[in-house]
């Protein structure tokens, strides 16, 4: 990466000059040693400083954004710039604080300017209703809410407004994927557009992967995604889990329940589709230090059904609020 080598004492002044002249490459982090700092630049220019080539770490969009807005927003405004941002394919979904609503389009245009992979910028809404979907406001770029997202060796086509989807769960889907070492029959409840279904079917020796989703739009995308990824061992069904799963008349080796707010309402159905040795991945929201409340939900259902269980692991897989986390309880039933 082309850099300009600057003594530390001159760094702040030169940085302002680079930003003013639009010469600073915000896609990369700066590098420094005991005496010098190396700013990534877009091209060479006349200067008394020396240019060098250095291997620099690429920055994420959030870091780039705050840096590039330093000359376009007041210092007080920058304090309200939210770090929360989701990137789904070529769509960026921003969380804009109330204090910056009047500047939201300026911020959105800056996201487009500093990241060539982003084509559309939307403002985040609240997840509501049975389908857990959110109303998204278009701020800048192409007027579309449909995209193709890539993760864990699969492609997922979806409309980010009509389908519940979280790119932040990519590492959690990979964690579950890596646990499957032999042929298994897997059930994914609340399967959406098929992220768990596709990731598992594509990357593991799973014998079969079944997904059940109540949102007809998400289900339609799931069908498209099975075709897009050329999966022959995956099957998706439209309808309520409580209605569809009993009709499958199957006992699964692994059951995934990625519905943190009310998954415990479906534990009874999960048990009815399990057998001795089935592993269930139960998702829940809990405060830090209160994860035992989730295991208590499992214990009560098990006792009512005369089933025994063994907790294998409790994993944090996202933060939903200050001190509140999305967790996954991995447990085995017998």
C-alpha positions in Angstrom: 0.0 0.0 0.0 1.3 3.5 -0.9 2.0 5.5 2.3 3.5 8.8 3.2 6.1 8.6 6.0 5.6 11.4 8.5 7.4 12.2 11.9 5.0 11.8 14.8 5.2 15.5 15.7 3.8 16.4 12.2 1.1 13.7 12.0 -2.0 15.6 13.1 -1.3 18.6 10.9 -0.6 16.5 7.8 -3.7 14.2 8.4 -5.9 17.3 8.3 -4.3 18.3 5.0 -4.7 14.9 3.5 -8.4 14.8 4.4 -8.9 18.4 3.1 -7.3 17.4 -0.3 -9.1 14.0 -0.4 -5.8 12.2 -0.5 -6.1 10.0 2.5 -7.2 6.4 1.7 -9.7 5.6 4.4 -9.9 2.0 3.5 -6.7 1.2 5.4 -5.5 1.7 8.9 -2.5 3.8 9.6 0.7 2.3 10.9 3.3 3.8 13.2 6.6 3.0 14.9 8.5 4.9 17.6 9.4 7.9 15.3 7.1 7.8 12.3 3.5 7.3 11.2 2.5 5.9 7.8 -0.7 7.3 6.3 -2.2 5.4 3.4 -2.7 7.7 0.4 -4.5 7.4 -2.9 -1.6 8.7 -5.0 1.8 10.5 -4.9 1.9 14.3 -4.8 4.4 17.0 -4.2 5.5 17.1 -0.6 8.6 17.3 1.5 7.8 13.9 3.1 8.9 10.5 1.8 6.6 7.9 0.2 7.0 4.2 1.2 5.2 0.9 0.5 3.7 -0.8 3.6 1.4 -3.7 4.3 -1.6 -2.2 6.1 -4.7 -3.7 7.6 -8.0 -2.9 5.9 -10.5 -1.0 8.0 -14.1 -1.8 8.4 -16.9 0.5 7.1 -17.6 1.9 10.6 -14.0 3.0 11.2 -13.8 4.5 7.7 -17.0 6.4 8.2 -16.1 8.2 11.3 -12.7 9.2 9.9 -14.1 10.5 6.7 -16.9 12.5 8.4 -14.5 14.5 10.6 -14.5 17.4 8.2 -18.3 17.1 7.3 -19.8 16.8 10.7 -19.3 18.9 13.8 -17.3 17.3 16.7 -20.5 17.3 18.8 -22.4 15.5 16.0 -19.7 12.8 15.7 -20.4 11.8 19.3 -23.8 10.6 18.1 -22.6 8.6 15.2 -23.6 5.0 15.8 -21.1 2.2 15.4 -23.9 -0.2 14.6 -24.0 -1.1 10.9 -25.0 -4.2 9.0 -23.7 -5.1 5.6 -25.8 -7.6 3.6 -24.4 -8.1 0.1 -24.1 -4.7 -1.4 -26.5 -3.1 1.0 -25.5 -1.2 4.1 -28.1 -0.8 6.9 -27.3 2.1 9.2 -28.5 2.8 12.7 -29.0 6.6 12.9 -29.5 8.3 16.2 -32.3 10.9 16.6 -29.7 13.6 16.9 -28.4 12.9 13.4 -31.7 12.4 11.5 -31.2 15.7 9.6 -27.7 14.5 8.6 -28.7 10.9 7.7 -28.5 11.4 3.9 -25.1 13.1 4.2 -23.9 10.1 6.2 -25.4 7.6 3.8 -23.7 9.3 0.8 -20.4 9.1 2.6 -20.9 5.4 3.1 -21.3 5.0 -0.7 -18.3 7.2 -1.4 -15.8 5.4 0.8 -16.9 1.8 0.0 -17.1 0.8 -3.6 -18.8 -2.5 -2.8 -21.9 -0.8 -1.3 -24.6 0.2 -3.8 -27.5 0.9 -1.5 -27.7 2.5 2.0 -30.8 2.1 4.2 -31.8 3.2 7.6 -32.5 0.5 10.2 -36.0 0.0 11.7 -37.4 -2.1 14.5 -38.0 -5.8 14.1 -41.8 -6.3 14.6 -44.6 -8.9 14.1 -44.6 -12.6 13.7 -42.2 -12.4 10.8 -39.6 -10.3 12.8 -39.2 -8.0 9.8 -38.3 -4.3 9.9 -39.3 -1.2 7.8 -36.2 0.2 6.2 -35.8 3.7 4.8 -33.9 4.3 1.6 -31.2 6.9 2.1 -28.8 6.7 -0.8 -27.7 4.7 -3.8 -29.8 2.2 -5.9 -33.4 1.9 -4.8 -33.5 -1.8 -4.1 -33.8 -3.9 -1.0 -32.9 -7.2 -2.6 -29.4 -8.4 -2.6 -27.2 -11.6 -2.7 -25.1 -12.2 0.4 -22.2 -14.6 0.6 -21.1 -16.4 3.8 -19.6 -19.8 4.7 -19.3 -20.9 1.1 -23.0 -20.3 0.3 -24.9 -17.6 -1.6 -28.2 -16.2 -0.1 -30.6 -14.1 -2.0 -33.1 -12.0 0.0 -35.0 -8.8 0.5 -33.6 -7.3 3.7 -37.0 -5.6 4.4 -39.3 -8.6 3.9 -37.1 -11.3 5.4 -35.5 -11.5 8.9 -31.8 -12.0 8.5 -28.7 -11.2 10.6 -25.2 -11.2 9.0 -23.9 -11.0 12.6 -24.8 -14.7 13.1 -22.4 -15.8 10.4 -19.9 -17.0 12.9 -22.6 -18.8 14.9 -23.8 -20.6 11.8 -20.2 -21.6 11.2 -19.9 -22.9 14.8 -22.9 -25.1 14.4 -21.7 -26.3 10.9 -18.4 -27.4 12.4 -20.0 -29.5 15.0 -21.6 -31.8 12.4 -19.0 -34.5 11.7 -21.2 -37.4 10.5 -24.4 -38.0 8.5 -27.2 -36.4 10.5 -30.9 -35.5 10.0 -31.1 -31.9 10.9 -34.1 -29.7 11.6 -33.9 -25.9 11.5 -37.0 -24.2 13.0 -37.7 -20.6 11.9 -35.4 -21.1 9.0 -36.1 -17.8 7.1 -34.5 -17.6 3.7 -32.4 -20.6 4.6 -29.0 -19.5 6.0 -28.7 -22.3 8.5 -30.2 -24.8 6.0 -27.8 -23.9 3.2 -24.7 -23.5 5.3 -25.2 -27.0 6.9 -26.3 -28.7 3.7 -23.4 -27.3 1.7 -20.5 -27.7 4.1 -21.2 -30.8 6.2 -21.8 -34.6 5.8 -25.4 -34.0 7.0 -27.8 -36.7 5.6 -30.7 -34.3 5.3 -31.5 -30.7 6.4 -35.1 -29.6 6.9 -36.2 -26.0 7.3 -39.6 -24.7 8.5 -40.6 -21.0 8.1 -43.9 -19.2 8.5 -43.1 -16.1 6.4 -44.1 -16.9 2.8 -41.6 -14.4 1.3 -38.7 -15.8 3.3 -39.8 -19.3 2.3 -39.8 -18.4 -1.4 -36.3 -17.0 -1.1 -35.2 -20.2 0.7 -36.4 -22.3 -2.3 -34.4 -20.0 -4.6 -31.4 -20.4 -2.3 -31.5 -24.2 -2.4 -31.4 -24.0 -6.2 -28.8 -21.2 -6.2 -26.5 -23.4 -4.1 -27.4 -26.7 -5.9 -28.4 -28.5 -2.8 -30.0 -31.9 -3.1 -30.1 -32.9 0.6 -32.1 -29.8 1.8 -35.9 -29.4 2.1 -37.9 -26.4 3.2 -41.5 -26.2 4.3 -43.9 -23.2 4.7 -46.0 -22.9 7.8 -46.0 -22.8 11.6 -43.4 -25.0 13.2 -46.1 -26.3 15.6 -48.2 -27.5 12.6 -45.5 -28.6 10.1 -43.0 -30.5 12.3 -45.5 -33.1 13.6 -46.5 -33.8 10.0 -42.9 -34.6 9.0 -43.1 -37.7 11.3 -39.4 -37.7 11.7 -36.9 -37.9 14.6 -33.9 -35.7 14.1 -30.3 -36.0 15.3 -29.9 -32.2 15.7 -32.5 -29.4 16.1 -31.7 -25.7 15.7 -34.0 -23.1 17.3 -32.8 -19.6 16.3 -35.8 -17.6 17.7 -34.4 -16.0 20.9 -37.5 -14.2 22.1 -39.9 -17.1 22.2 -38.1 -20.3 21.3 -39.1 -21.8 24.7 -42.7 -21.9 23.4 -41.5 -24.5 20.9 -39.3 -26.7 23.1 -42.2 -29.2 23.4 -42.3 -29.5 19.6 -38.5 -30.0 19.6 -38.8 -32.8 22.1 -41.5 -34.5 20.1 -39.1 -34.5 17.1 -36.1 -35.7 19.0 -34.7 -39.1 20.0 -32.1 -40.4 22.5 -28.9 -38.4 21.8 -30.5 -35.6 19.8 -28.6 -32.3 20.2 -30.7 -29.2 20.5 -29.4 -25.6 20.0 -31.7 -23.4 22.0 -31.4 -19.6 21.5 -32.5 -17.1 24.1 -31.9 -13.5 25.3 -30.5 -13.1 28.8 -28.8 -10.6 31.0 -25.1 -11.1 31.9 -24.9 -13.5 34.8 -28.4 -14.8 34.4 -27.8 -17.5 31.8 -29.1 -20.2 34.2 -32.6 -18.8 33.5 -32.4 -20.4 30.1 -31.3 -23.7 31.4 -34.3 -23.5 33.9 -36.7 -23.2 30.9 -35.2 -26.4 29.4 -35.3 -28.2 32.8 -39.1 -27.4 33.3 -40.0 -28.7 29.8 -37.9 -31.8 30.2 -39.4 -32.7 33.6 -43.0 -32.2 32.2 -42.1 -34.6 29.4 -40.2 -37.1 31.5 -37.0 -36.5 29.5 -33.4 -36.1 30.8 -31.0 -33.6 29.4 -27.3 -32.7 29.6 -26.0 -29.2 29.0 -23.1 -29.3 26.6 -22.3 -25.6 26.2 -23.6 -22.1 26.6 -22.3 -19.6 24.1 -22.7 -15.9 23.7 -23.5 -15.1 20.0 -24.4 -11.5 20.0 -25.4 -8.5 22.2 -28.9 -7.2 22.0 -28.7 -4.4 24.6 -26.4 -3.2 27.3 -25.5 -6.3 29.4 -28.1 -8.4 27.5 -26.9 -11.1 25.1 -28.2 -13.6 22.6 -27.0 -16.9 23.9 -27.2 -20.5 22.6 -27.6 -23.4 24.9 -26.4 -26.6 23.4 -27.9 -29.6 25.1 -28.4 -33.3 24.6 -31.7 -35.1 25.3 -32.1 -38.7 26.4 
